[in-house]
Amino acid sequence: MWKLVLGFVLFAALAMFMLKNAGGDVDMGGEKHGIDSHPATAAPTPAPAASK
């Protein structure tokens, strides 16, 4: 049983090491809520008025 736990811990550590070194945006802070958790979006530009 201890071999199974040890294998899982080693696999999880290796996976985290590979994700962090690969440049992935790994955030271990948990869920985030609020305006600061979402990327800023540009304001929509108004459509140009159609000339007749």
C-alpha positions, 0 to 999 in steps of 0.5 A, spaced: 500 500 500 505 504 501 508 503 494 502 505 491 502 512 495 509 513 494 508 512 486 502 517 486 506 522 490 512 522 485 507 522 479 504 528 482 510 532 484 513 530 477 507 533 473 507 539 477 514 540 476 513 539 468 507 544 468 511 549 472 517 548 467 513 548 461 511 555 462 504 554 463 500 558 467 499 554 473 495 558 479 495 554 485 491 559 489 484 556 488 478 559 485 478 567 484 472 571 484 471 578 482 473 583 477 480 582 478 480 575 477 478 576 469 482 579 464 481 586 462 477 586 456 477 592 451 471 597 450 467 595 444 468 600 439 461 604 436 459 602 429 460 607 424 454 611 422 452 609 415 451 614 410 446 615 405 
